[in-house]
Each structure stands twice: as structure tokens, then as C-alpha cells.
Amino acid sequence: MESRITFLISILALLIAVLPAAGFAEEDKAEKIKEVIDKTTPEGRAAFQTHRMKNTLGLDQEQIDKVREINLKYARKVETTVGASEGELRKLEEMREIGEEKDRELKAILSADQYDKYLALKEEMREKMMESAGS
């Protein structure tokens, strides 16, 4: 069960990270995100993201604490957006904006090398998602 939740959180992180560039129909993106949101909590998604970033970016304790706060803040914003009664396209646009805001906050905390690695990992995840969507 934990591996399924980890998988779902990974998919959500991928979808949010790559919404602007993914080649899915807008409604498909929104549905996939809603499915993941329904099966996880903001706290769980934030904890997973923080753990992954700590390991892949080599965060120090001060960065971990700040990244944890940012991840939770934006996981809650995404959950609120997904649960809103607005149309799916508007929700996706809001999530794109949330992702951009989050990236700006992370850029202020991460070193230049860490931020570059973060962006490269987002791109790698986007490519993997595109490959799996094509199969």
C-alpha cells in the first residue's frame, strides 16, 4: 500500500511539474491529478517531496526545514485548487501558477547548483511521463 501511495505522489509531482509542456488533453491531466489528490494528503505529499529533494539535492538541515514548509504550503494550495468548483482548464492554469510560485520560493533557498539539478530532475520526470503516456 505504501508503495502505491508513493507511486501516486510521484505521479502528482510529475503532473504538477510538467503541466505546461505535457502532451495530454487538459481534461486528462485534471482527472489524473484529482485521482492522486483523492488518495493522498497534503502532508503525505509534502513529506514525500521533501524526502526526495533531501536525498537528490543534498539539502542541509536548514534547507530541509524550509523546503518542508514550502512543499506543505503548495500541497495544500493544490488540494484547494483541485477541490474548487471552477472549470478544469482554470484549475490547471492555477496549478501551473502554483508550480511557478513554488519554483521561485525554492530558487531562493537552493544553491544555484541545487536549483539547476532540481530543474533537470523535473525535466527528466517530464520526459518519463511523456514516454509512459505514449505507450
C-alpha positions in Angstrom: 0.0 0.0 0.0 2.8 2.4 0.9 4.5 1.8 -2.5 1.2 2.6 -4.2 0.9 5.9 -2.3 4.5 6.7 -3.1 3.7 6.0 -6.8 0.6 8.2 -6.7 2.5 11.0 -5.1 5.3 10.7 -7.7 2.7 10.9 -10.4 1.2 14.0 -8.8 4.5 15.7 -8.5 5.2 14.9 -12.2 1.9 16.2 -13.4 2.3 19.5 -11.5 5.9 19.9 -12.6 5.2 19.3 -16.3 1.7 20.7 -16.8 2.9 23.4 -19.2 4.7 21.0 -21.5 2.8 17.7 -21.3 1.0 16.5 -24.4 -2.1 15.3 -22.6 -5.6 16.6 -23.1 -6.3 19.2 -20.4 -9.2 17.2 -19.0 -7.0 14.1 -18.8 -4.4 16.0 -16.7 -7.0 17.3 -14.4 -8.6 13.9 -13.9 -5.2 12.2 -13.1 -4.3 15.0 -10.6 -7.7 14.7 -8.9 -7.3 10.9 -8.7 -3.9 11.3 -6.9 -5.2 14.1 -4.6 -8.2 11.9 -3.6 -5.9 9.1 -2.5 -3.3 11.1 -0.6 -3.0 14.0 1.9 -1.1 17.3 1.5 1.1 16.3 4.5 1.9 12.9 2.9 2.7 14.5 -0.5 4.8 17.2 1.2 6.7 14.7 3.2 7.4 12.5 0.2 8.6 15.5 -1.9 10.8 16.8 1.0 12.4 13.4 1.5 13.1 13.0 -2.2 14.6 16.5 -2.5 16.7 16.0 0.6 18.2 12.8 -1.0 18.6 14.0 -4.6 19.7 17.6 -3.9 21.8 17.1 -0.8 19.9 19.6 1.4 21.3 20.7 4.7 19.0 20.8 7.8 18.1 24.5 7.4 17.1 23.9 3.7 15.2 20.7 4.7 13.1 22.7 7.2 12.3 25.5 4.7 11.7 23.1 1.8 9.3 21.1 4.1 7.3 24.3 4.8 7.2 25.2 1.1 6.2 21.7 0.0 3.4 21.6 2.5 2.2 25.1 1.6 1.9 24.3 -2.1 0.5 20.8 -1.5 -2.3 22.5 0.4 -2.8 25.0 -2.4 -3.0 22.3 -5.0 -5.6 20.4 -2.9 -7.7 23.5 -2.5 -7.5 24.2 -6.3 -8.4 20.7 -7.3 -11.4 20.7 -4.9 -12.7 24.1 -6.3 -15.8 24.2 -8.4 -14.0 26.1 -11.3 -13.7 24.5 -14.7 -10.9 22.0 -15.3 -8.9 24.3 -17.6 -8.9 27.1 -15.0 -7.8 24.6 -12.3 -4.9 23.5 -14.5 -3.9 27.1 -15.1 -4.0 27.8 -11.3 -1.8 24.7 -10.7 0.6 25.9 -13.3 0.8 29.2 -11.4 1.2 27.4 -8.1 4.1 25.5 -9.6 5.8 28.6 -10.8 5.4 30.3 -7.4 6.8 27.2 -5.7 9.8 27.2 -8.0 10.5 30.9 -7.2 10.5 30.1 -3.5 12.7 27.1 -3.9 15.1 29.1 -6.0 15.6 31.5 -3.1 16.5 28.6 -0.8 18.6 26.3 -3.0 22.1 26.9 -4.2 22.5 27.6 -7.9 23.8 24.0 -8.4 20.9 22.5 -6.4 18.3 24.5 -8.3 19.8 23.5 -11.7 19.7 19.9 -10.6 16.1 20.4 -9.4 15.1 21.8 -12.8 17.0 18.9 -14.6 15.1 16.3 -12.5 11.8 18.0 -13.3 12.6 17.8 -17.0 13.7 14.1 -16.6 10.4 13.3 -14.9 8.5 15.1 -17.6 10.2 13.0 -20.3 9.5 9.8 -18.4 5.9 10.8 -18.1 5.6 11.6 -21.8 7.2 8.2 -22.6 4.8 6.3 -20.4 1.8 8.3 -21.8 2.9 7.3 -25.3 2.9 3.7 -24.6 
